[in-house]
Structures are given as C-alpha cells and as structure tokens.
Amino acid sequence: MTNQTSSPNIGKGINGIPAEKFLTVATAAAALGVHTWALRRAIKNGAIPAYTPFNSRILVRLSEVVAAIDASKTGSAR
C-alpha cells in the first residue's frame, strides 16, 4: 500500500496527467477569502478566465485565479 498525498483540487486527468477541478465562483471566493462580487467583476473584465461548460454556471480554476491575483500585484514588498 502506497501513501500518496495529493491536492484535493486535482482530479484524475487523462493518461496519468492530473487535471485541476473546476470550482464555482462562490467556492473559489471562499477559498481565497474574497467577496464573490469581486471575483465576478474580475471575470467580467476579462482578468480571470472562466468557463461555462454545460450550463450558465460560471466555473473557474483556482490556480488561474491565484495567477491573475499575483500578476495584478503592484509595488514592491518591503
């Protein structure tokens, strides 16, 4: 029996390549500690990629949201 640790946000994937799961806007906002309206505004402005694969529910990938936040940081950390 092997002990594997994996992120709870990573799915099985294809051909052994892990696939990141999609999250609802509310779930992603809660995970990041931001308001849902702020995340929805960033999606509407095109700053964060969003997906609607099967219906009108907007889904995001947490890694893409974090990358967009990191890219938008200004100034230097002191």
Secondary structure, 3 states (H helix, E strand, C coil): CCCCCCCCCEEEEECCEEEECCEEHHHHHHHHCCCHHHHHHHHHCCCCCCECCCCCCCEECHHHHHHHHHHHCCCCCC
